[in-house]
Amino acid sequence: MLTHLDSQGRANMVDVTAKAVTAREAVAEARVRMLPETLQLIQQGGHPKGDVFAVARIAGIQAAKKTHDLIPLCHPLLLTSIKVELQPEGDDCVRIQARCKLAGQTGVEMEALTAVSVAALTIYDMCKAVDKGMVIEGVRLIEKLGGKSGHWQVPA
């Protein structure tokens, strides 16, 4: 059942008024593939725009907090924790992971997905002058905890 549609098939914001406040958490990931030289530049701190990982981390955190401004039917949430981690994977990839938490009436999957997406876009923006062929891939939810549906994780 699509919860964002009313009985006439019109889009609407889900009413969470009667839902219990519970601890909720979501983890999402994304990857940015690039030339090995681009990753080396990032890791060596030689990028003329500054610390790429630090800027992308801040962008991801800001994006999670603004998800309701970007996705029309998302509730504004009082997130209690947002962690965005970036790490090299091999010689041509950056893995981004975001973990969002709150005590609330609705989940935080969209916030975690928005965080990794904007962090990936920030890496692209900062590095496009040296590597226009970067690829953002694998944006996905990998785990969620709390709420009526309980714990869900990507199958191993």
DSSP file (Angstrom, degrees, kcal/mol; ACC not computed):
  #  RESIDUE AA STRUCTURE BP1 BP2  ACC     N-H-->O    O-->H-N    N-H-->O    O-->H-N    TCO  KAPPA ALPHA  PHI   PSI    X-CA   Y-CA   Z-CA
    1    1 A M              0   0    0      0, 0.0     2,-0.8     0, 0.0     3,-0.0   0.000 360.0 360.0 360.0 131.7    0.0    0.0    0.0
    2    2 A L    >   -     0   0    0      1,-0.1     3,-1.2     4,-0.1     0, 0.0  -0.765 360.0-165.0 -86.0 110.0    1.3    3.4   -1.0
    3    3 A T  T 3  S+     0   0    0     -2,-0.8    -1,-0.1     1,-0.3     9,-0.0   0.636  79.8  66.2 -75.5 -13.9    0.9    5.5    2.2
    4    4 A H  T 3  S+     0   0    0     10,-0.1     8,-2.3     7,-0.1     2,-0.4   0.284  89.8  79.2 -91.9  12.6    1.3    8.9    0.5
    5    5 A L  B <  S-A   11   0A   0     -3,-1.2     6,-0.2     6,-0.2     2,-0.1  -0.960  70.7-143.1-118.7 137.3   -1.9    8.5   -1.6
    6    6 A D    >   -     0   0    0      4,-2.7     3,-2.2    -2,-0.4    -4,-0.1  -0.209  44.4 -80.9 -85.1-174.6   -5.4    9.1   -0.2
    7    7 A S  T 3  S+     0   0    0      1,-0.3    -1,-0.1     2,-0.1    -2,-0.0   0.712 132.8  50.4 -63.6 -20.4   -8.5    7.1   -1.2
    8    8 A Q  T 3  S-     0   0    0      2,-0.1    -1,-0.3     0, 0.0    -3,-0.0   0.345 121.8-105.6 -95.9   4.9   -8.8    9.1   -4.4
    9    9 A G  S <  S+     0   0    0     -3,-2.2     2,-0.3     1,-0.3    -2,-0.1   0.622  73.7 141.7  82.9  12.9   -5.2    8.5   -5.4
   10   10 A R        -     0   0    0      1,-0.1    -4,-2.7     0, 0.0    -1,-0.3  -0.643  57.3-105.5 -89.0 145.9   -4.1   12.1   -4.5
   11   11 A A  B     +A    5   0A   0     -2,-0.3     2,-0.3    -6,-0.2    -6,-0.2  -0.440  49.9 160.8 -67.3 138.3   -0.7   12.8   -2.9
   12   12 A N        -     0   0    0     -8,-2.3     2,-0.4    -2,-0.1    61,-0.1  -0.987  43.8 -99.5-153.8 158.9   -0.9   13.7    0.8
   13   13 A M        -     0   0    0     -2,-0.3     2,-0.1     1,-0.1    61,-0.1  -0.654  48.0-109.6 -79.6 133.9    1.4   13.8    3.8
   14   14 A V        -     0   0    0     59,-0.4     2,-0.7    -2,-0.4   -10,-0.1  -0.414  26.5-125.5 -66.1 134.7    0.9   10.8    6.0
   15   15 A D        +     0   0    0      1,-0.1     3,-0.2    -2,-0.1    -1,-0.1  -0.743  34.6 170.5 -83.8 113.2   -0.8   11.6    9.3
   16   16 A V    >   +     0   0    0     -2,-0.7     3,-1.4     1,-0.1    -1,-0.1   0.228  40.5 114.4-106.1  12.6    1.4   10.3   12.1
   17   17 A T  T 3  S+     0   0    0      1,-0.3    -1,-0.1     3,-0.0    -2,-0.0   0.872  80.3  42.0 -52.6 -44.8   -0.5   11.9   15.0
   18   18 A A  T 3  S+     0   0    0     -3,-0.2    -1,-0.3     2,-0.1     2,-0.1   0.520  91.1 108.4 -85.2  -5.5   -1.6    8.6   16.6
   19   19 A K  S <  S-     0   0    0     -3,-1.4     2,-0.1     1,-0.1    87,-0.1  -0.459  74.2-111.9 -74.8 145.0    1.7    6.9   16.1
   20   20 A A        -     0   0    0     -2,-0.1     2,-0.6     1,-0.1    84,-0.1  -0.419  27.1-112.4 -72.7 148.5    3.8    6.2   19.2
   21   21 A V        +     0   0    0     -2,-0.1     2,-0.3    82,-0.1    84,-0.2  -0.740  51.6 162.7 -79.6 120.8    7.1    8.0   19.7
   22   22 A T  E     -B  104   0B   0     82,-2.6    82,-2.5    -2,-0.6     2,-0.3  -0.918  46.3 -88.6-135.9 162.7    9.9    5.4   19.4
   23   23 A A  E     -B  103   0B   0     -2,-0.3     2,-0.4    80,-0.2   124,-0.3  -0.568  50.3-175.5 -70.7 131.7   13.6    5.3   18.8
   24   24 A R  E     +B  102   0B   0     78,-3.0    78,-2.0    -2,-0.3     2,-0.3  -0.971  10.2 174.2-134.3 147.7   14.3    5.2   15.1
   25   25 A E  E     -BC 101 145B   0    120,-2.2   120,-2.9    -2,-0.4     2,-0.3  -0.994   6.3-172.6-152.0 146.6   17.5    4.9   13.1
   26   26 A A  E     -BC 100 144B   0     74,-2.1    74,-2.4    -2,-0.3     2,-0.4  -0.998   6.8-160.4-144.5 145.2   18.5    4.5    9.4
   27   27 A V  E     +BC  99 143B   0    116,-3.0   115,-3.1    -2,-0.3   116,-1.7  -0.992  15.3 175.1-126.0 130.3   21.7    3.9    7.6
   28   28 A A  E     -BC  98 141B   0     70,-2.3    70,-2.3    -2,-0.4     2,-0.3  -0.871   8.2-162.0-128.8 163.5   22.3    4.6    4.0
   29   29 A E  E     +BC  97 140B   0    111,-2.4   111,-2.3    -2,-0.3     2,-0.3  -0.964   9.7 176.9-143.2 160.8   25.2    4.4    1.6
   30   30 A A  E     -B   96   0B   0     66,-2.0    66,-3.1    -2,-0.3     2,-0.4  -0.957  15.9-143.1-152.6 163.1   26.5    5.7   -1.7
   31   31 A R  E     -BC  95 137B   0    106,-2.6   106,-2.9    -2,-0.3     2,-0.5  -0.980   1.0-155.7-132.1 147.4   29.7    5.4   -3.7
   32   32 A V  E     -BC  94 136B   0     62,-2.2    62,-1.9    -2,-0.4     2,-0.3  -0.972  13.7-157.3-121.7 114.8   31.5    7.9   -6.0
   33   33 A R  E     +BC  93 135B   0    102,-3.0   102,-2.1    -2,-0.5     2,-0.3  -0.723  25.8 154.8 -90.3 141.2   33.8    6.2   -8.6
   34   34 A M        -     0   0    0     58,-2.8    98,-0.0    -2,-0.3    97,-0.0  -0.914  48.5 -67.5-153.3 173.3   36.6    8.4   -9.9
   35   35 A L    >>  -     0   0    0     -2,-0.3     4,-1.8     1,-0.1     3,-0.8  -0.451  46.3-120.2 -65.7 144.1   40.0    8.3  -11.5
   36   36 A P  H 3> S+     0   0    0      0, 0.0     4,-2.3     0, 0.0     5,-0.2   0.858 115.1  58.3 -54.6 -34.5   42.7    7.0   -9.1
   37   37 A E  H 3> S+     0   0    0      1,-0.2     4,-2.1     2,-0.2     5,-0.1   0.857 103.3  52.3 -64.1 -34.6   44.5   10.3   -9.5
   38   38 A T  H <> S+     0   0    0     -3,-0.8     4,-2.2     2,-0.2    -1,-0.2   0.929 109.7  47.6 -67.7 -44.9   41.4   12.2   -8.3
   39   39 A L  H  X S+     0   0    0     -4,-1.8     4,-2.8    52,-0.3     5,-0.2   0.894 110.7  52.5 -63.3 -39.0   41.2   10.0   -5.2
   40   40 A Q  H  X S+     0   0    0     -4,-2.3     4,-2.4    -5,-0.2     6,-0.2   0.918 107.6  51.7 -61.2 -43.0   44.9   10.5   -4.6
   41   41 A L  H  <>S+     0   0    0     -4,-2.1     5,-1.7     2,-0.2     6,-0.5   0.916 112.0  46.6 -59.3 -44.4   44.4   14.3   -4.8
   42   42 A I  H ><5S+     0   0    0     -4,-2.2     3,-1.1     1,-0.2    -2,-0.2   0.942 114.5  46.5 -62.6 -48.5   41.6   14.1   -2.2
   43   43 A Q  H 3<5S+     0   0    0     -4,-2.8    -2,-0.2     1,-0.3    -1,-0.2   0.828 110.1  52.4 -67.0 -33.0   43.6   11.9    0.2
   44   44 A Q  T 3<5S-     0   0    0     -4,-2.4    -1,-0.3    -5,-0.2    -2,-0.2   0.502 107.7-123.7 -83.4  -2.6   46.8   13.9   -0.1
   45   45 A G  T < 5S+     0   0    0     -3,-1.1    -3,-0.2    -4,-0.4    -2,-0.1   0.723  73.8 127.2  70.9  20.2   44.9   17.1    0.8
   46   46 A G      < +     0   0    0     -5,-1.7    -4,-0.2    -6,-0.2    -1,-0.1   0.327  26.9 123.9 -93.8   9.3   46.1   18.8   -2.4
   47   47 A H    >   -     0   0    0     -6,-0.5     3,-1.8     3,-0.2    80,-0.0  -0.541  60.3-140.0 -74.0 130.3   42.7   19.9   -3.7
   48   48 A P  T 3  S+     0   0    0      0, 0.0    -1,-0.1     0, 0.0     3,-0.1   0.731 100.7  58.0 -63.3 -21.5   42.7   23.6   -4.3
   49   49 A K  T 3  S-     0   0    0      1,-0.3     2,-0.3    77,-0.2    -2,-0.1   0.515 113.4-115.7 -86.5  -4.0   39.1   23.9   -2.9
   50   50 A G    <   -     0   0    0     -3,-1.8     2,-1.0    76,-0.1    -1,-0.3  -0.712  67.0  -0.5 110.7-160.5   40.1   22.4    0.5
   51   51 A D     >  -     0   0    0     -2,-0.3     4,-2.2     1,-0.2     5,-0.2  -0.579  57.6-167.8 -75.7 101.5   39.3   19.3    2.4
   52   52 A V  H  > S+     0   0    0     -2,-1.0     4,-2.6     1,-0.2     5,-0.2   0.901  84.4  49.3 -60.5 -45.5   36.9   17.4    0.2
   53   53 A F  H  > S+     0   0    0      1,-0.2     4,-2.4     2,-0.2    -1,-0.2   0.896 110.7  50.2 -64.2 -40.1   35.8   14.9    2.8
   54   54 A A  H  > S+     0   0    0      2,-0.2     4,-2.1     1,-0.2    -1,-0.2   0.921 113.4  45.2 -64.7 -43.5   35.2   17.6    5.4
   55   55 A V  H  X S+     0   0    0     -4,-2.2     4,-2.5     2,-0.2    -2,-0.2   0.916 113.9  49.0 -66.9 -42.2   33.0   19.7    3.1
   56   56 A A  H  X S+     0   0    0     -4,-2.6     4,-2.4    -5,-0.2    -2,-0.2   0.881 109.8  52.9 -64.4 -37.9   31.1   16.6    1.9
   57   57 A R  H  X S+     0   0    0     -4,-2.4     4,-2.2     2,-0.2    -2,-0.2   0.936 111.3  45.4 -62.6 -46.5   30.5   15.5    5.5
   58   58 A I  H  X S+     0   0    0     -4,-2.1     4,-2.7     1,-0.2     5,-0.2   0.909 111.8  52.4 -63.9 -41.6   29.1   18.9    6.4
   59   59 A A  H  X S+     0   0    0     -4,-2.5     4,-2.6     1,-0.2    -1,-0.2   0.910 109.3  49.9 -60.7 -42.3   26.9   19.0    3.2
   60   60 A G  H  X S+     0   0    0     -4,-2.4     4,-2.2     2,-0.2    -1,-0.2   0.908 111.2  48.4 -63.2 -42.5   25.5   15.6    4.1
   61   61 A I  H  X S+     0   0    0     -4,-2.2     4,-1.7     2,-0.2    -2,-0.2   0.936 113.1  47.4 -63.4 -46.9   24.6   16.6    7.6
   62   62 A Q  H  X S+     0   0    0     -4,-2.7     4,-1.1     1,-0.2    -2,-0.2   0.910 110.9  52.5 -59.7 -42.3   23.0   19.8    6.4
   63   63 A A  H >< S+     0   0    0     -4,-2.6     3,-0.6     1,-0.2     4,-0.4   0.904 105.0  53.9 -63.2 -42.1   21.0   17.9    3.8
   64   64 A A  H >< S+     0   0    0     -4,-2.2     3,-1.0     1,-0.2     4,-0.2   0.910 109.0  49.7 -58.3 -41.3   19.7   15.4    6.3
   65   65 A K  H 3< S+     0   0    0     -4,-1.7    -1,-0.2     1,-0.2     3,-0.2   0.741 115.1  44.4 -68.9 -22.5   18.3   18.3    8.4
   66   66 A K  T XX S+     0   0    0     -4,-1.1     3,-1.8    -3,-0.6     4,-0.9   0.245  75.4 113.8-106.1  11.3   16.7   19.9    5.3
   67   67 A T  H X> S+     0   0    0     -3,-1.0     4,-2.8    -4,-0.4     3,-1.1   0.876  74.0  57.3 -53.1 -42.3   15.2   16.7    3.8
   68   68 A H  H 34 S+     0   0    0      1,-0.3    -1,-0.3    -4,-0.2     6,-0.2   0.744 104.4  53.5 -64.2 -21.5   11.6   18.0    4.4
   69   69 A D  H <4 S+     0   0    0     -3,-1.8    -1,-0.3     1,-0.1    -2,-0.2   0.711 116.7  37.9 -80.4 -20.7   12.4   21.1    2.3
   70   70 A L  H << S+     0   0    0     -3,-1.1    -2,-0.2    -4,-0.9    -3,-0.1   0.810 112.3  53.2 -99.7 -37.3   13.6   18.9   -0.6
   71   71 A I  S >< S-     0   0    0     -4,-2.8     3,-1.9    -5,-0.2    -1,-0.2  -0.907  80.2-142.8-106.2 112.2   11.2   15.9   -0.6
   72   72 A P  T 3  S+     0   0    0      0, 0.0    -1,-0.1     0, 0.0   -59,-0.1   0.736  91.6  38.5 -52.6 -36.7    7.6   17.3   -0.7
   73   73 A L  T 3  S+     0   0    0    -61,-0.1   -59,-0.4     2,-0.1     2,-0.2   0.291  86.8 115.2-103.9  12.6    5.8   14.8    1.5
   74   74 A C    <   -     0   0    0     -3,-1.9   -61,-0.1    -7,-0.2    -3,-0.0  -0.585  65.6-121.9 -80.2 142.4    8.5   14.3    4.2
   75   75 A H        -     0   0    0     -2,-0.2     2,-0.4     1,-0.1    -7,-0.2  -0.552  27.5-108.6 -77.0 145.0    7.8   15.4    7.7
   76   76 A P        -     0   0    0      0, 0.0     2,-0.3     0, 0.0    -1,-0.1  -0.649  46.5-160.3 -70.8 129.7   10.1   18.0    9.3
   77   77 A L        -     0   0    0     -2,-0.4     2,-1.2   -12,-0.2    -9,-0.1  -0.861  26.5-133.1-120.1 148.6   12.0   15.9   11.9
   78   78 A L        -     0   0    0     -2,-0.3    25,-0.4    25,-0.1     2,-0.1  -0.727  34.0-159.5 -95.4  82.7   14.0   16.8   15.0
   79   79 A L        -     0   0    0     -2,-1.2    23,-0.2     1,-0.1     3,-0.1  -0.398  13.9-166.8 -65.9 137.5   17.0   14.6   14.3
   80   80 A T  S    S+     0   0    0     21,-2.4     2,-0.3     1,-0.3    22,-0.2   0.602  72.7  18.1-100.8 -15.1   19.1   13.8   17.4
   81   81 A S  E     +D  101   0B   0     20,-1.3    20,-2.4     2,-0.0     2,-0.4  -0.949  54.7 177.3-157.0 135.6   22.1   12.4   15.6
   82   82 A I  E     +D  100   0B   0     -2,-0.3     2,-0.5    18,-0.2    18,-0.2  -0.963   8.9 179.7-137.2 119.8   23.5   12.6   12.1
   83   83 A K  E     -D   99   0B   0     16,-2.4    16,-2.5    -2,-0.4     2,-0.5  -0.986   4.1-174.2-122.8 127.9   26.8   10.9   11.3
   84   84 A V  E     -D   98   0B   0     -2,-0.5     2,-0.4    14,-0.2    14,-0.2  -0.984   6.6-173.1-122.0 121.5   28.3   11.0    7.8
   85   85 A E  E     -D   97   0B   0     12,-3.2    12,-2.6    -2,-0.5     2,-0.4  -0.934   5.2-169.5-118.0 138.7   31.4    9.0    7.1
   86   86 A L  E     +D   96   0B   0     -2,-0.4    10,-0.2    10,-0.2   -33,-0.0  -0.990  13.0 166.4-125.7 133.0   33.5    9.0    4.0
   87   87 A Q  E     -D   95   0B   0      8,-2.2     8,-3.1    -2,-0.4    -2,-0.0  -0.995  37.6-107.3-147.9 142.5   36.3    6.5    3.3
   88   88 A P  E     -D   94   0B   0      0, 0.0     2,-0.4     0, 0.0     6,-0.3  -0.341  27.6-162.7 -61.9 145.4   38.3    5.5    0.3
   89   89 A E  E >>  -D   93   0B   0      4,-3.2     3,-0.7     1,-0.0     4,-0.5  -0.942  61.0 -35.0-132.9 109.7   37.5    2.1   -1.1
   90   90 A G  T 34 S-     0   0    0     -2,-0.4     3,-0.1     1,-0.2    -1,-0.0  -0.390 100.6 -57.3  69.5-156.0   40.1    0.7   -3.4
   91   91 A D  T 34 S+     0   0    0      1,-0.1   -52,-0.3    -3,-0.1   -51,-0.2   0.393 133.0  36.1-103.5   4.2   42.1    3.1   -5.5
   92   92 A D  T <4 S+     0   0    0     -3,-0.7   -58,-2.8   -53,-0.1     2,-0.3   0.165 101.8  70.5-142.5  22.7   39.1    4.7   -7.4
   93   93 A C  E  <  -BD  33  89B   0     -4,-0.5    -4,-3.2   -60,-0.2     2,-0.5  -0.997  50.1-155.2-147.6 146.5   36.1    4.9   -5.1
   94   94 A V  E     -BD  32  88B   0    -62,-1.9   -62,-2.2    -2,-0.3     2,-0.5  -0.992  16.8-151.9-117.8 128.2   34.8    6.8   -2.0
   95   95 A R  E     -BD  31  87B   0     -8,-3.1    -8,-2.2    -2,-0.5     2,-0.4  -0.873  10.7-163.5 -99.0 130.4   32.2    5.0    0.1
   96   96 A I  E     -BD  30  86B   0    -66,-3.1   -66,-2.0    -2,-0.5     2,-0.4  -0.944   7.8-177.8-114.8 132.9   29.8    7.3    1.9
   97   97 A Q  E     -BD  29  85B   0    -12,-2.6   -12,-3.2    -2,-0.4     2,-0.4  -0.998   4.2-169.2-132.1 135.1   27.7    6.1    4.8
   98   98 A A  E     -BD  28  84B   0    -70,-2.3   -70,-2.3    -2,-0.4     2,-0.4  -0.975   4.0-168.3-124.6 138.8   25.1    8.2    6.8
   99   99 A R  E     -BD  27  83B   0    -16,-2.5   -16,-2.4    -2,-0.4     2,-0.4  -0.990   8.9-173.8-125.7 121.2   23.4    7.2   10.1
  100  100 A C  E     -BD  26  82B   0    -74,-2.4   -74,-2.1    -2,-0.4     2,-0.3  -0.924   4.3-177.9-117.8 141.9   20.4    9.3   11.3
  101  101 A K  E     +BD  25  81B   0    -20,-2.4   -21,-2.4    -2,-0.4   -20,-1.3  -0.950  10.8 146.4-136.5 155.1   18.6    8.9   14.6
  102  102 A L  E     -B   24   0B   0    -78,-2.0   -78,-3.0    -2,-0.3     2,-0.6  -0.960  45.0-116.4-167.7 169.4   15.7   10.3   16.5
  103  103 A A  E     +B   23   0B   0    -25,-0.4     2,-0.3    -2,-0.3   -80,-0.2  -0.979  68.9 113.1-110.4 112.3   12.9    9.6   18.9
  104  104 A G  E    S-B   22   0B   0    -82,-2.5   -82,-2.6    -2,-0.6    43,-0.1  -0.889  76.2 -91.4-163.5-170.7    9.8   10.2   16.8
  105  105 A Q  S    S+     0   0    0     -2,-0.3     2,-0.3   -84,-0.2   -85,-0.1   0.411 100.5  40.5-101.9  -1.8    6.7    9.1   15.1
  106  106 A T  S    S-     0   0    0    -84,-0.1   -82,-0.1   -87,-0.1   -84,-0.1  -0.978  86.7 -95.5-146.8 158.3    8.1    8.5   11.6
  107  107 A G        -     0   0    0     -2,-0.3     3,-0.1     1,-0.1     4,-0.1  -0.070  14.5-138.7 -75.3 172.1   11.3    7.0   10.2
  108  108 A V     >  +     0   0    0     -8,-0.2     4,-2.0     1,-0.1     5,-0.2   0.045  65.6 114.2-119.3  22.4   14.5    8.6    9.1
  109  109 A E  H  > S+     0   0    0      1,-0.2     4,-2.5     2,-0.2     5,-0.2   0.916  78.5  50.7 -61.3 -43.6   15.3    6.6    5.9
  110  110 A M  H  > S+     0   0    0      1,-0.2     4,-2.4     2,-0.2    -1,-0.2   0.854 108.4  53.0 -65.6 -33.7   14.8    9.6    3.7
  111  111 A E  H  > S+     0   0    0      2,-0.2     4,-2.2     1,-0.2    -1,-0.2   0.916 110.9  45.7 -67.7 -42.8   17.2   11.7    5.8
  112  112 A A  H  X S+     0   0    0     -4,-2.0     4,-2.0     2,-0.2    -2,-0.2   0.912 114.7  48.0 -66.2 -41.8   19.9    9.1    5.6
  113  113 A L  H  X S+     0   0    0     -4,-2.5     4,-1.9     1,-0.2    -2,-0.2   0.888 112.3  49.2 -65.7 -38.8   19.4    8.7    1.8
  114  114 A T  H  X S+     0   0    0     -4,-2.4     4,-2.6    -5,-0.2     5,-0.3   0.900 108.0  55.3 -66.3 -40.7   19.4   12.5    1.3
  115  115 A A  H  X S+     0   0    0     -4,-2.2     4,-2.1     1,-0.2    -2,-0.2   0.935 111.5  41.8 -59.1 -48.5   22.6   12.8    3.4
  116  116 A V  H  X S+     0   0    0     -4,-2.0     4,-2.2     1,-0.2    -1,-0.2   0.870 114.0  53.3 -70.3 -33.8   24.6   10.3    1.3
  117  117 A S  H  X S+     0   0    0     -4,-1.9     4,-2.3    -5,-0.2    -2,-0.2   0.937 112.8  41.9 -65.2 -46.6   23.2   11.7   -2.0
  118  118 A V  H  X S+     0   0    0     -4,-2.6     4,-2.1     2,-0.2    -2,-0.2   0.863 112.4  54.2 -72.2 -35.2   24.2   15.3   -1.2
  119  119 A A  H  X S+     0   0    0     -4,-2.1     4,-2.0    -5,-0.3    -1,-0.2   0.924 110.9  47.4 -61.2 -42.6   27.6   14.3    0.2
  120  120 A A  H  X S+     0   0    0     -4,-2.2     4,-2.3     1,-0.2    -2,-0.2   0.914 111.1  50.4 -64.3 -43.1   28.2   12.4   -3.1
  121  121 A L  H  X S+     0   0    0     -4,-2.3     4,-2.8     1,-0.2    -1,-0.2   0.851 108.0  54.3 -62.7 -34.0   27.1   15.4   -5.2
  122  122 A T  H  X S+     0   0    0     -4,-2.1     4,-2.7     2,-0.2    -1,-0.2   0.906 106.7  50.0 -67.7 -41.7   29.4   17.6   -3.1
  123  123 A I  H  X S+     0   0    0     -4,-2.0     4,-1.8     2,-0.2    -2,-0.2   0.941 112.4  48.8 -59.1 -45.8   32.4   15.4   -3.9
  124  124 A Y  H  X S+     0   0    0     -4,-2.3     4,-1.6     1,-0.2    -2,-0.2   0.944 111.9  48.5 -58.4 -48.4   31.4   15.6   -7.6
  125  125 A D  H  < S+     0   0    0     -4,-2.8     4,-0.3     1,-0.2     3,-0.3   0.909 113.5  46.2 -60.0 -43.8   31.1   19.4   -7.4
  126  126 A M  H  < S+     0   0    0     -4,-2.7    -1,-0.2     1,-0.2    -2,-0.2   0.791 123.0  34.1 -71.5 -26.6   34.4   19.9   -5.7
  127  127 A C  H >X S+     0   0    0     -4,-1.8     4,-1.6    -3,-0.2     3,-1.5   0.443  84.8  99.6-109.9  -1.1   36.3   17.5   -8.1
  128  128 A K  T 3< S+     0   0    0     -4,-1.6    -1,-0.1     1,-0.3    -2,-0.1   0.776  75.5  64.7 -61.8 -26.2   34.5   18.0  -11.4
  129  129 A A  T 34 S+     0   0    0     -4,-0.3    -1,-0.3     1,-0.2     3,-0.2   0.815 115.5  29.6 -66.0 -28.6   37.3   20.3  -12.7
  130  130 A V  T <4 S+     0   0    0     -3,-1.5    -2,-0.2     1,-0.2    -1,-0.2   0.605 134.8  25.3-104.2 -14.8   39.8   17.5  -12.6
  131  131 A D    ><  +     0   0    0     -4,-1.6     3,-1.0    -7,-0.2    -1,-0.2  -0.630  52.7 168.5-155.1  87.0   37.4   14.5  -13.2
  132  132 A K  T 3  S+     0   0    0      1,-0.2    -4,-0.1    -2,-0.2    -1,-0.1   0.644  75.5  69.3 -74.7 -13.7   34.2   15.0  -15.1
  133  133 A G  T 3   +     0   0    0      2,-0.1    -1,-0.2    -5,-0.0  -100,-0.1   0.276  66.3 135.0 -90.7  11.7   33.7   11.3  -15.5
  134  134 A M    <   -     0   0    0     -3,-1.0     2,-0.4   -10,-0.1  -100,-0.2  -0.253  43.2-147.9 -59.0 149.3   32.9   10.5  -11.8
  135  135 A V  E     -C   33   0B   0   -102,-2.1  -102,-3.0     2,-0.0     2,-0.5  -0.985   6.5-152.1-125.7 126.7   30.0    8.2  -11.3
  136  136 A I  E     +C   32   0B   0     -2,-0.4     2,-0.3  -104,-0.2  -104,-0.2  -0.859  36.7 157.0 -93.3 126.8   27.6    8.3   -8.3
  137  137 A E  E     +C   31   0B   0   -106,-2.9  -106,-2.6    -2,-0.5    -2,-0.0  -0.934  34.5  36.2-147.0 165.6   26.2    4.9   -7.7
  138  138 A G  E     +     0   0B   0     -2,-0.3     2,-0.5     1,-0.2  -109,-0.2   0.771  56.7 172.9  64.5  30.6   24.7    2.5   -5.3
  139  139 A V  E     +     0   0B   0   -109,-0.1     2,-0.3  -108,-0.1  -109,-0.2  -0.608  25.4 137.5 -71.1 119.9   22.6    5.0   -3.3
  140  140 A R  E     -C   29   0B   0   -111,-2.3  -111,-2.4    -2,-0.5     2,-0.4  -0.997  59.5-104.0-162.2 156.6   20.6    2.7   -1.0
  141  141 A L  E     +C   28   0B   0     -2,-0.3  -113,-0.3  -113,-0.2     3,-0.1  -0.706  31.3 178.1 -78.6 133.1   19.2    2.1    2.4
  142  142 A I  E     +     0   0B   0   -115,-3.1    12,-2.2    -2,-0.4     2,-0.3   0.611  62.7   3.9-112.7 -17.5   21.2   -0.6    4.2
  143  143 A E  E     -CE  27 153B   0   -116,-1.7  -116,-3.0    10,-0.2    -1,-0.4  -0.954  52.3-176.2-164.2 146.1   19.5   -0.7    7.6
  144  144 A K  E     -CE  26 152B   0      8,-2.6     8,-2.8    -2,-0.3     2,-0.4  -0.992   8.2-169.1-142.7 144.1   16.6    0.7    9.5
  145  145 A L  E     +C   25   0B   0   -120,-2.9  -120,-2.2    -2,-0.3     6,-0.2  -0.979  44.7  23.4-132.5 144.7   15.5    0.2   13.1
  146  146 A G        +     0   0    0     -2,-0.4     3,-0.3  -122,-0.2     4,-0.2  -0.151  69.4  77.4  96.2 172.0   12.4    1.1   15.0
  147  147 A G  S >  S-     0   0    0   -124,-0.3     3,-1.1     1,-0.2    -1,-0.2  -0.172  99.1 -47.8  78.8-176.1    8.8    1.8   14.2
  148  148 A K  T 3  S+     0   0    0      1,-0.3    -1,-0.2     2,-0.1    -2,-0.1   0.848 136.5  51.6 -62.2 -36.8    6.0   -0.6   13.4
  149  149 A S  T 3  S-     0   0    0     -3,-0.3    -1,-0.3     1,-0.2    -2,-0.2   0.555  94.4-160.9 -83.6  -5.3    8.1   -2.6   10.8
  150  150 A G    <   +     0   0    0     -3,-1.1     2,-0.4    -4,-0.2    -1,-0.2  -0.357  47.3   1.5  72.2-139.7   11.0   -3.0   13.3
  151  151 A H        +     0   0    0     -6,-0.2     2,-0.4    -2,-0.1    -6,-0.2  -0.748  62.2 173.7 -95.2 130.1   14.5   -3.9   12.2
  152  152 A W  E     +E  144   0B   0     -8,-2.8    -8,-2.6    -2,-0.4     2,-0.3  -0.995   1.8 175.8-132.9 141.1   15.3   -4.3    8.5
  153  153 A Q  E     -E  143   0B   0     -2,-0.4   -10,-0.2   -10,-0.2   -11,-0.1  -0.993  40.5 -95.5-143.5 148.0   18.7   -4.8    6.9
  154  154 A V        -     0   0    0    -12,-2.2   -12,-0.1    -2,-0.3    -2,-0.0  -0.414  55.1-103.5 -57.7 131.4   20.0   -5.5    3.4
  155  155 A P              0   0    0      0, 0.0    -1,-0.1     0, 0.0    -3,-0.0  -0.327 360.0 360.0 -59.3 141.1   20.3   -9.2    3.0
  156  156 A A              0   0    0     -3,-0.1    -2,-0.1     0, 0.0     0, 0.0   0.489 360.0 360.0 -63.7 360.0   24.0  -10.3    3.2
